Amino acid sequence: MKTIVVLPAYNAAKTLEKTLRDIPAGAADEIILVDDASRDETVAVARSLGLTVVRHERNQGYGANQKTCYREALARGADVIVMIHPDYQYDPRLAPVLAGLIGAGICDVVLGNRIRSRREALEGGMPLYKYLANRLLTIAENLATGENLGEWHSGLRAYSREVLETIPWESNSDDFVFDQQFLLQTSMMGFRLGDVPVAARYFAEASSINFRRSVVYGLSTLAALGGYLLHRWGLRRSRAFLPKTA
């Protein structure tokens, strides 16, 4: 099975080499970086490291960056796609673990779970308000979907090719709520979700949305969850929760 690691990047010049160095040898057949019009030297650093680089001429948003990542990975024949943030907030050493669970047929989607314990998450630098919001939203999403994920808001993820060929992710938001829309779609369509523990890392160079954007993200997540429930209960049919072939 061909494994491709995708790196959705924005101003990651200071952390990219460190991230790449921690991806275990042989964990990926190819690594693709998609740059969302960074204002630093991300592209130059990526090219100097020998990565396949795709660059947006204008900033399109986190969700749009992922869309380009997945299009490129599918076009290059990926069977397993692992997404790692190149800001070093997530541990790249777990890439073969995530890919292995998919390759072995155990899961279709695997996430890194930063909430192994409250103390560990907070000591890793996660702001208290983000921890509390993460816990409340994750509880709501698990209850609504019947899943049992440790957290729904991780940026370390792996997908099978079948997931990306089935979920209509192209029509999802170009903003941060893309992640939640995607997971709700996978749950609706019966894919198997799982997670593995990963340390929380918050530091100066790691990207993190501010309080205002966090509020918008939380409200957008609740709206996406409401759409999921309306569709599941048959009150409002949405093509977002139907396979591409439907």
C-alpha positions in Angstrom: 0.0 0.0 0.0 1.3 3.4 -0.9 1.4 5.9 2.0 1.6 9.6 1.3 2.1 12.2 4.1 0.6 15.6 3.4 1.7 18.8 5.2 -0.8 21.7 5.1 1.6 24.6 5.7 1.3 28.3 6.6 4.3 30.1 7.9 6.0 26.9 9.0 9.6 27.8 8.0 10.9 27.6 11.6 9.5 24.2 12.4 9.3 22.3 9.0 12.8 20.7 9.2 12.2 19.6 12.7 8.9 18.0 11.7 10.3 16.3 8.7 13.3 14.9 10.7 10.9 13.2 13.2 9.0 11.3 10.5 10.4 7.8 10.7 12.4 6.6 7.7 10.2 4.4 5.5 7.0 5.8 7.0 6.0 7.4 3.7 6.5 6.7 0.1 6.1 10.5 -0.6 5.7 13.7 1.3 3.7 16.6 -0.1 3.7 20.1 1.3 0.9 22.4 0.3 1.7 26.1 1.2 -1.2 28.4 1.7 0.6 31.6 0.5 2.9 31.8 3.5 4.6 35.1 4.3 7.9 33.5 5.4 10.4 31.1 3.7 8.3 27.9 4.0 8.4 27.1 0.3 12.1 27.7 0.0 12.8 25.5 3.1 10.5 22.8 1.8 12.2 22.7 -1.6 15.6 22.6 0.0 14.5 19.5 1.9 13.4 17.8 -1.3 9.7 17.8 -0.7 7.0 17.9 -3.4 5.6 21.4 -3.0 2.3 22.8 -4.2 1.7 26.5 -3.5 -1.5 28.6 -3.3 -1.0 32.0 -4.9 -3.4 33.5 -2.3 -4.3 32.4 1.1 -7.4 30.2 0.9 -7.8 28.8 4.4 -7.0 25.7 6.4 -9.8 23.7 4.9 -8.9 24.7 1.3 -5.3 23.7 2.1 -6.4 20.2 3.1 -8.5 19.9 -0.1 -5.4 20.5 -2.2 -3.4 18.1 0.0 -6.0 15.3 -0.7 -6.4 16.0 -4.4 -2.6 15.8 -4.8 -2.3 12.6 -2.7 -5.1 10.8 -4.6 -3.7 11.9 -8.0 -0.4 10.3 -7.0 -2.0 7.0 -6.1 -2.1 7.1 -2.3 -3.8 4.2 -0.5 -3.2 5.8 2.9 -3.0 9.5 3.5 -1.5 10.9 6.8 -1.9 14.5 7.6 0.7 16.1 9.8 0.9 19.8 10.7 4.4 21.1 9.9 4.3 23.4 12.9 5.5 20.5 15.1 2.5 20.7 17.3 1.9 17.0 16.8 4.4 14.2 17.1 5.4 13.0 13.5 6.9 9.8 14.9 3.3 8.4 15.1 2.9 8.5 11.3 3.6 4.8 10.8 1.3 3.9 13.7 -1.6 5.7 12.2 -0.9 4.3 8.7 -0.5 0.8 10.1 -3.9 0.8 11.7 -5.4 1.6 8.3 -3.2 -0.7 6.3 -4.1 -3.6 8.6 -7.8 -3.0 8.0 -8.5 -2.1 11.7 -9.6 1.5 11.1 -10.6 3.7 8.2 -9.8 7.0 10.0 -7.3 7.4 12.8 -6.7 10.5 14.9 -4.1 11.6 17.4 -5.7 12.1 20.8 -4.1 14.9 22.9 -6.4 14.4 25.9 -5.0 11.2 27.4 -5.3 13.0 30.7 -6.3 16.5 31.8 -3.0 17.2 33.5 -1.0 16.1 30.5 -3.0 18.3 28.1 -2.7 21.4 30.3 1.0 20.8 31.1 1.6 20.5 27.3 0.4 24.1 27.1 -3.2 23.7 25.9 -5.0 26.9 27.1 -7.7 26.1 29.7 -10.5 27.5 27.6 -9.5 25.4 24.7 -9.3 22.3 26.9 -12.8 22.9 28.2 -14.3 23.6 24.8 -12.6 20.5 23.4 -14.1 18.4 26.2 -17.6 19.8 25.8 -17.7 19.6 22.0 -16.1 16.1 22.0 -18.7 14.8 24.5 -21.5 16.3 22.4 -20.1 14.8 19.2 -19.6 11.4 20.7 -23.1 11.3 22.1 -24.7 12.5 18.8 -22.8 10.0 16.6 -22.3 7.0 18.9 -18.5 7.2 18.4 -16.0 7.1 21.3 -13.1 9.3 20.3 -10.8 10.8 22.9 -11.1 14.1 21.0 -12.6 15.3 17.8 -10.4 18.3 17.3 -7.0 16.8 16.6 -5.0 17.9 13.5 -3.0 14.6 13.3 -5.1 12.3 11.1 -4.9 9.4 8.7 -7.4 8.3 6.1 -7.8 5.4 3.8 -8.2 6.1 0.1 -11.8 4.8 0.2 -12.7 7.4 2.7 -11.5 10.2 0.5 -13.2 8.7 -2.5 -16.5 8.4 -0.7 -16.9 11.5 1.4 -18.0 14.7 -0.5 -15.2 16.7 1.3 -14.7 19.0 -1.7 -17.9 20.9 -0.8 -16.9 21.4 2.9 -15.8 24.7 4.4 -12.5 26.2 3.5 -12.1 27.2 7.1 -11.2 25.3 10.3 -14.6 23.6 10.7 -13.6 21.5 7.6 -12.2 18.9 10.1 -15.5 18.5 12.0 -17.6 18.3 8.8 -15.3 15.6 7.5 -15.5 13.5 10.7 -19.2 13.8 10.9 -19.4 12.6 7.3 -17.2 9.6 8.0 -19.4 8.7 11.0 -22.6 9.1 9.0 -21.3 6.8 6.3 -20.3 4.0 8.6 -16.5 4.3 8.4 -14.5 3.0 11.4 -12.9 5.8 13.5 -10.1 5.3 16.0 -7.4 7.2 17.8 -4.0 6.9 19.4 -2.5 9.0 22.3 -0.3 11.9 21.3 1.3 14.6 23.5 -0.1 18.1 23.4 2.4 20.7 22.2 1.8 24.4 22.5 4.7 26.8 22.0 5.5 30.1 20.3 6.1 28.7 16.8 3.1 26.3 16.8 0.1 27.7 15.1 -3.0 28.3 17.2 -6.1 30.3 16.5 -7.0 33.1 18.8 -10.0 33.3 21.2 -12.3 35.0 18.6 -11.6 32.4 15.9 -12.0 29.7 18.5 -15.5 30.9 19.3 -16.4 31.0 15.6 -15.0 27.5 15.2 -17.0 26.2 18.2 -20.2 27.7 16.9 -19.5 26.3 13.4 -18.9 22.9 14.9 -22.3 23.0 16.7 -24.0 24.0 13.4 -22.3 21.1 11.6 -23.4 18.8 14.4 -27.0 20.1 14.1 -26.9 19.4 10.3 -25.7 15.9 11.0 -28.6 15.2 13.4 -31.3 16.7 11.1 -30.1 14.5 8.3 -29.9 11.4 10.5 -33.4 12.0 11.9 -34.8 12.5 8.4 -35.8 16.1 9.0 -33.5 17.8 6.5 -31.7 15.8 3.8 -28.2 17.1 3.0 -26.0 16.0 0.2 -23.0 16.6 2.6 -23.9 13.3 4.2 -24.4 11.3 1.1 -21.6 9.4 -0.7 -20.3 11.0 -3.8 -21.8 8.3 -5.9 -25.3 8.9 -4.5 
